[in-house]
C-alpha cells in the first residue's frame, strides 16, 4: 500500500464558492464567541486549502490521520473498534485521487468511500471536526437545541391582519419541507405516524422467554428519532445532531487561513 501525496496551501487561489452546508453568514448584532471563531477558522482550512492526494487501497484510519496532519486541525474519527462501536471500519481500503481540490471535498469523498454499510458524514463539535457514521454522530451527547426564527428561513412573509395565521401556515409548510428532505425518517415533528414494527432491545434478544412461570416478558421498543422539531412563537425549535443543523441553516462564514507560502507534505507509507 502506498500513499503519494502533496499538500498545496496558498492564498493566491480564488476563493471557492461556499461548500455544502456553509452558506450562512455571521450575525453582526453580537461579537463572535471564541467557539464560533475556532469553528470559522477550521471551516476556512477545510474550504480554502487545496489538496492533491492519491490513495491506493489505504486503510481508512491511516488516510484520515494523514489528512489531519496535512491540514493541522483536529479531526476526530469514530471507528468501529472504539468502545462505543457503530463507526467506520478502520481497515476499509480507500482508493481515490484528487488534484487541487478543497480539503472539504476530499473529506466528503473519503466518507462516501467509507459508506459501504452505513452512511457517513461530518460535523463540527466544540473545537474539532468529527466524522463517522450518521448513527454514531447522532449520539445524544452530539445533539444540540437551536432556535430558528421563521423570518430567517422564509424570504417572503406577508404583513397583513392575518399575519399570525399566515405565519403558522408557512411554518407548517417549512417543517414538512425539512422533515421530508433533510434526513427523512429521522424526525419527531409532533405528528401521528404510521405504526412501526416493534423490535427487541439487544438485551431482550438474548433472553429466553419463559411462559406460564410469571417470568418477565421481552420488552418491545419502537425506534427512537434522532431529531425533534417544534413550532413555537414564530420560531422553530430543533433538537438534532450538528450535521442536521448544518443542512438547515449552514455554518458561519469561514475565515481564510493565513498561509503566506506554499507548503508540501507527504503521508506515511
C-alpha positions in Angstrom: 0.0 0.0 0.0 1.4 3.4 -1.0 0.2 6.9 -0.5 1.6 9.5 -2.8 0.6 12.9 -1.5 1.3 16.6 -1.7 -0.5 19.4 0.1 -0.6 22.8 -1.5 -1.9 25.6 0.6 -1.9 29.1 -1.0 -3.9 32.2 -0.6 -3.2 33.0 -4.2 -6.1 30.7 -5.3 -9.5 32.3 -5.9 -12.0 31.8 -3.0 -14.3 28.9 -3.9 -18.0 29.1 -3.6 -19.4 28.1 -0.2 -19.3 24.4 0.2 -22.4 22.4 1.0 -23.8 23.5 4.4 -21.7 26.6 4.7 -23.9 29.3 3.2 -24.9 31.0 6.5 -23.5 34.4 7.3 -22.3 35.7 10.6 -24.7 37.5 12.9 -23.3 41.1 13.1 -25.5 42.1 16.0 -23.2 40.4 18.5 -19.5 39.8 18.8 -18.5 36.3 17.8 -17.7 33.9 20.7 -14.4 32.1 21.0 -16.1 28.8 20.0 -17.5 30.5 16.8 -14.1 31.9 15.9 -12.5 28.5 16.2 -15.2 26.9 14.1 -14.9 29.6 11.4 -11.1 29.1 11.2 -11.4 25.4 11.0 -14.0 25.8 8.2 -11.6 28.1 6.5 -9.0 25.4 6.4 -11.4 22.9 5.0 -12.8 25.3 2.4 -9.8 27.2 1.2 -6.8 24.7 1.4 -6.5 22.8 -1.9 -5.3 19.2 -1.7 -3.5 16.9 -4.1 -3.6 13.3 -3.0 -3.5 9.7 -4.3 -4.7 6.9 -2.0 -4.1 3.3 -3.2 -6.0 0.9 -1.0 -5.0 2.9 2.0 -6.7 1.8 5.3 -9.3 4.4 6.3 -7.7 5.2 9.7 -4.4 5.9 8.0 -6.0 8.0 5.3 -7.8 10.2 7.8 -4.8 10.5 10.1 -2.8 11.8 7.1 -5.5 14.3 6.3 -5.4 15.6 9.9 -1.6 16.1 9.9 -1.8 17.7 6.5 -4.4 20.3 7.5 -3.2 20.9 11.0 -6.7 20.9 12.5 -8.2 18.4 14.9 -10.1 15.7 13.0 -11.8 13.1 15.3 -12.9 9.9 13.7 -15.4 7.5 15.1 -14.4 3.9 14.3 -16.0 0.5 14.7 -13.2 -0.7 17.1 -14.0 2.1 19.5 -15.7 1.1 22.8 -18.9 2.6 21.6 -18.8 0.9 18.2 -21.1 1.8 15.3 -18.3 3.6 13.5 -16.2 3.4 10.3 -14.3 0.2 9.6 -10.7 1.4 10.3 -9.2 -1.1 7.9 -11.6 -0.3 5.0 -9.3 0.4 1.9 -9.7 3.8 0.3 -8.6 4.3 -3.3 -9.1 7.8 -4.8 -7.1 10.6 -6.4 -7.8 14.3 -6.3 -5.8 17.3 -7.7 -6.0 20.8 -6.3 -9.4 20.2 -4.7 -10.7 21.8 -1.4 -9.9 19.7 1.7 -13.7 19.5 2.4 -14.3 17.9 -0.9 -11.7 15.3 -0.2 -13.1 14.7 3.2 -16.6 14.0 1.8 -15.2 11.8 -1.0 -13.4 9.7 1.7 -16.6 9.5 3.8 -18.5 8.4 0.7 -16.0 5.7 0.2 -16.5 4.6 3.8 -20.3 4.4 3.4 -20.4 0.8 2.5 -22.7 -0.5 5.3 -23.9 2.8 6.8 -24.0 6.4 5.6 -21.1 8.5 6.9 -20.8 12.3 7.3 -19.0 15.0 9.3 -20.0 17.7 11.7 -18.4 20.5 13.8 -18.2 19.9 17.6 -16.6 22.2 20.2 -13.1 22.7 18.9 -12.9 19.8 16.4 -14.2 18.3 13.2 -16.0 15.0 13.9 -16.6 12.3 11.3 -18.1 8.9 11.3 -21.3 7.0 10.6 -24.5 9.1 11.0 -25.7 6.7 13.7 -22.6 7.4 15.7 -22.7 11.1 15.1 -26.3 11.1 16.3 -25.4 10.2 19.8 -27.4 12.1 22.4 -24.2 14.0 23.5 -23.8 15.3 20.0 -27.3 16.8 19.7 -27.9 20.5 20.2 -31.1 22.6 20.6 -31.3 25.7 18.4 -34.0 28.3 17.8 -34.6 29.3 14.2 -36.8 32.4 13.5 -39.2 31.7 10.7 -38.4 35.1 9.1 -34.7 34.0 8.8 -35.7 30.8 6.9 -38.6 32.1 4.8 -37.9 35.0 2.4 -41.4 36.4 2.0 -43.8 36.7 5.0 -46.8 38.9 4.3 -47.5 41.8 6.6 -51.3 42.0 7.0 -54.1 41.5 9.5 -53.9 37.7 9.3 -50.2 37.5 9.5 -50.2 35.2 12.6 -52.3 32.6 10.8 -50.3 33.0 7.7 -47.1 32.6 9.6 -48.3 29.4 11.2 -49.2 28.0 7.7 -45.8 28.9 6.4 -44.2 27.4 9.4 -46.0 24.1 9.0 -45.0 24.0 5.3 -41.4 24.7 6.3 -41.5 21.9 8.9 -42.8 19.5 6.3 -40.1 20.6 3.9 -37.4 20.0 6.4 -38.6 16.6 7.7 -39.2 15.3 4.1 -35.9 16.5 2.6 -33.3 16.5 5.4 -32.7 13.1 6.8 -36.2 11.9 6.1 -37.5 9.3 8.6 -35.3 10.6 11.5 -37.7 13.3 12.7 -40.2 13.6 15.6 -42.3 16.5 14.5 -45.4 16.1 16.6 -47.5 14.3 14.0 -49.2 11.0 14.2 -47.0 8.5 12.3 -47.7 5.2 10.7 -47.3 2.3 13.2 -43.9 0.7 13.0 -43.0 -3.0 13.6 -41.8 -3.3 17.2 -38.3 -4.6 17.8 -36.5 -6.2 20.6 -33.7 -4.5 22.5 -30.3 -6.1 22.4 -30.7 -7.4 26.0 -34.1 -8.9 25.1 -32.8 -10.7 22.1 -30.5 -12.8 24.3 -33.2 -13.5 26.8 -35.2 -16.8 26.5 -38.9 -16.1 27.3 -40.5 -18.4 29.8 -44.2 -18.8 29.6 -46.5 -19.8 32.4 -44.0 -19.1 35.2 -44.6 -15.4 35.7 -41.2 -14.5 34.2 -40.7 -11.1 32.7 -41.7 -10.9 29.1 -39.4 -9.4 26.5 -39.7 -5.6 26.2 -40.5 -4.2 22.8 -39.4 -0.7 21.9 -40.1 1.5 18.9 -37.1 3.0 17.0 -36.2 6.4 18.5 -36.0 9.5 16.4 -32.7 11.4 16.4 -34.2 14.9 15.7 -37.1 16.8 17.2 -38.7 19.9 15.6 -41.5 22.0 17.0 -43.1 25.3 16.0 -43.2 28.0 18.8 -43.9 31.8 18.6 -42.9 32.3 15.0 -39.8 30.1 15.5 -38.7 26.5 15.1 -37.1 24.8 18.0 -34.9 22.0 16.7 -33.0 19.4 18.8 -30.7 17.4 16.5 -27.1 16.4 15.7 -24.9 19.1 14.2 -24.9 17.6 10.8 -28.6 18.1 10.6 -28.4 21.7 11.8 -25.8 22.3 9.1 -28.2 21.3 6.4 -30.9 23.6 7.7 -29.0 26.9 8.1 -25.4 26.2 7.3 -22.3 27.4 9.3 -20.9 30.9 9.9 -18.8 32.2 7.1 -15.3 30.5 7.1 -12.2 32.6 7.8 -9.5 32.0 5.2 -6.3 30.7 6.7 -3.2 32.9 6.5 -0.7 30.8 4.6 1.9 33.1 3.0 3.9 30.4 1.3 3.3 27.1 -0.3 3.9 24.0 1.8 4.3 20.4 0.9 4.0 17.2 2.9 3.9 13.5 2.3 1.9 10.9 4.0 3.3 7.9 5.9 3.8 4.8 3.8 
